[in-house]
Amino acid sequence: MSKGIEEAIMDRINGPGWVTTRGVLKDPSGQSTEEEVQRVEDAMKRLAEKGLVTLWLLKLEYEDAELLAAARPSLELDKDLEQRGAAAKAEKYSSAG
């Protein structure tokens, strides 16, 4: 199953450039189980270890939520969101903190 998740992540970042856990799970309301979210996050981290994606912590302003996001390594998600006036901010993800 994780191979399918990794493929879904790579497909999504090739289109819009980035994707969150909710985007992979097709769950905009955030109702997925912790286990489902963890599987997607683990897949994102594996892809990041391989250098295929950059991880970001996406902070949704309207929902007071934080989501892990995977982006093309060349995409500066924080600047992209700011330029578009999005109701979210992004910062590079650090597994150490």
Protein Blocks (a to p, Z undefined) as FASTA:
>chain_A
ZZmmmmmmmmmmmmnopacfklmnopanopacfklmmmmmmmmmmmmmnopaccdddddf
klopacdddddfklcfklmmmmnopabdcddddfkZZ
